[in-house]
Amino acid sequence: TYGTAVPYTASSQFTTSVLSNSETVGTVTLTGSGTGYIGTNTPAPVNAYTLTPSAAASGTFTAANYAITYVATTSALTVTPKALTITASAQSKSYGTAITTPATLQTANFTGNGFVNGQTTASMTVTLTYTGAAANAAVSGSPYTITPSAAAELTGKTNFNAANYTITYVSGNLTVNSLVVKWTGSQPYNGST
């Protein structure tokens, strides 16, 4: 899963064949098409990686006694997306007020749960679609729905890729509050009242 370091145990993550006299190979070096990820603490992006063995050593065998063929395994390592939940934050407005904020490229009014690798909502934008955004949205129809979608990397950032996540979007509520109106009146003096 994305965000998990790729494990590698040099003595167990390979197989051998045609060794004589019950000899054994102790270790091999594995390199992957995702160079820099195998056997490190650097999380690999979502992808299928080819693993290629080399440099057999240790154990009871002597490498010079064998003509060794190393066979790469296609898609031997598959990194799957990490679950991420994006939730629209609850908002409110007074009747008669319109929400004029552009729906796309929002950098606020949502939260995220499931980020890894130091990523946060500060790394991304989200599209927020409002029902009830118009000034004439009635109080009686409240709460309205705020629907998040289309998470993307924020311009200028380089550490968020939506493809590394399976994203679940959770709607939030937009509450329209009654408009407070204060009525005042006056009556011209008519000589008696």
C-alpha positions in Angstrom: 0.0 0.0 0.0 1.2 3.5 -0.8 2.9 5.1 2.2 4.4 1.8 3.4 8.1 1.3 3.0 9.0 -1.6 0.6 10.3 -4.5 2.7 13.3 -6.6 1.5 14.9 -9.5 3.3 18.1 -10.4 1.4 18.0 -14.0 2.6 14.4 -14.9 1.7 13.0 -12.9 -1.2 14.4 -15.0 -4.0 14.4 -18.6 -5.2 17.2 -20.8 -6.7 17.4 -23.9 -8.8 20.0 -26.5 -9.9 22.4 -26.0 -6.9 24.6 -29.1 -6.4 25.6 -30.9 -3.2 22.7 -29.2 -1.3 24.5 -25.9 -1.4 22.6 -22.7 -0.6 22.7 -19.1 -1.6 22.6 -16.8 1.3 21.7 -13.4 -0.2 21.1 -11.6 -3.5 20.7 -8.0 -4.4 17.3 -6.9 -5.6 16.8 -3.8 -7.7 13.5 -2.6 -9.0 12.1 -0.5 -11.8 11.2 1.9 -8.9 14.9 2.6 -8.2 15.5 3.9 -4.7 12.4 2.3 -3.1 13.4 -1.4 -2.7 14.6 -2.1 0.8 14.5 1.5 1.8 12.2 3.6 3.9 11.2 5.7 0.9 7.5 4.9 0.0 7.0 4.0 -3.6 4.3 5.6 -5.7 1.4 3.4 -6.9 2.7 1.2 -9.7 3.8 -2.3 -10.6 7.6 -2.8 -10.3 9.9 -5.3 -11.9 12.4 -6.8 -9.5 15.8 -7.9 -10.8 18.2 -10.1 -8.7 22.0 -9.9 -8.9 25.2 -10.5 -6.9 24.3 -13.8 -5.3 26.5 -14.4 -2.2 26.9 -16.0 1.1 25.4 -19.4 1.9 27.4 -22.5 1.3 27.9 -22.1 -2.5 30.8 -20.7 -4.4 29.7 -18.3 -7.2 32.7 -19.2 -9.3 31.4 -22.8 -9.6 28.2 -21.7 -11.4 27.2 -19.8 -14.6 24.5 -17.8 -12.9 21.5 -16.5 -14.8 19.5 -13.8 -13.0 15.8 -13.7 -14.0 13.8 -10.5 -13.5 10.2 -10.8 -12.4 7.8 -8.4 -14.1 5.2 -6.9 -11.7 6.8 -8.7 -8.8 6.0 -5.8 -6.5 2.7 -3.9 -6.7 2.0 -0.8 -4.7 -1.7 -0.2 -4.3 -3.4 3.1 -3.5 -3.9 4.2 0.1 -7.4 5.0 1.4 -8.1 8.8 1.8 -11.2 10.5 2.9 -12.0 14.1 1.9 -14.8 15.7 3.9 -16.4 19.1 3.1 -16.5 21.3 6.2 -19.9 22.5 7.5 -20.6 26.1 6.6 -23.4 28.6 7.2 -24.7 31.9 5.8 -27.6 34.3 6.4 -30.6 34.3 4.1 -30.0 36.9 1.3 -26.3 36.2 1.2 -24.8 34.4 -1.8 -21.7 32.2 -1.8 -19.6 33.6 -4.6 -16.3 31.7 -3.9 -15.3 29.7 -7.0 -16.2 26.1 -6.7 -12.9 24.8 -8.1 -9.4 25.0 -6.7 -10.6 25.3 -3.1 -7.7 25.3 -0.6 -9.9 25.5 2.5 -13.3 24.3 3.8 -12.4 20.7 3.7 -10.5 18.1 5.8 -8.6 15.0 4.9 -8.0 11.8 6.8 -5.5 9.2 5.6 -2.6 11.2 4.3 0.9 9.8 4.4 4.4 11.0 3.7 3.9 14.3 5.3 1.1 15.3 2.9 -1.8 17.4 4.1 -4.7 19.4 2.8 -2.1 22.2 2.3 -0.7 20.1 -0.7 -4.0 20.0 -2.6 -7.1 21.6 -4.0 -10.6 20.3 -4.1 -13.7 21.3 -6.0 -16.6 22.1 -3.8 -20.1 22.2 -5.3 -22.8 23.9 -3.3 -26.6 23.6 -3.3 -28.2 26.6 -1.6 -25.4 28.9 -2.6 -27.8 31.5 -4.2 -28.9 34.5 -2.1 -32.5 33.3 -2.4 -31.9 29.8 -1.0 -34.7 29.4 1.6 -34.1 28.8 5.3 -36.7 26.0 5.0 -34.5 24.1 2.6 -31.6 24.1 5.0 -29.3 22.3 5.4 -28.1 22.2 1.8 -25.3 20.0 0.5 -21.6 20.8 -0.1 -20.1 18.1 -2.3 -16.3 17.7 -2.6 -14.7 16.2 -5.6 -11.7 16.3 -8.0 -8.8 16.4 -5.5 -5.6 17.6 -7.2 -2.1 18.8 -6.4 -1.9 22.5 -5.5 0.1 24.5 -8.1 3.7 24.8 -6.8 3.5 21.7 -4.7 5.2 18.4 -5.6 4.2 15.9 -3.0 0.6 15.1 -3.6 -0.6 12.8 -6.4 -4.3 11.8 -6.3 -3.4 8.5 -8.2 -1.6 7.3 -5.0 -4.9 7.3 -3.1 -8.4 5.8 -3.3 -10.4 8.8 -2.4 -13.8 8.8 -0.7 -15.6 12.1 -0.8 -18.0 13.0 2.1 -20.4 15.8 1.7 -20.9 18.6 4.3 -23.9 20.8 5.2 -24.5 24.4 4.3 -26.9 25.9 6.8 -29.0 29.0 5.9 -29.8 31.1 8.9 -32.7 33.5 9.2 -31.9 37.1 8.3 -32.3 39.3 11.4 -34.4 42.3 10.5 -35.1 45.2 12.9 -38.2 47.2 12.0 -38.4 50.8 13.1 -41.2 53.2 12.5 -42.2 56.8 12.9 -45.4 58.8 12.7 -45.5 62.6 12.0 -46.9 64.7 14.9 -50.4 65.7 14.2 -50.9 68.0 17.0 -52.5 65.5 19.4 -50.5 62.3 19.3 
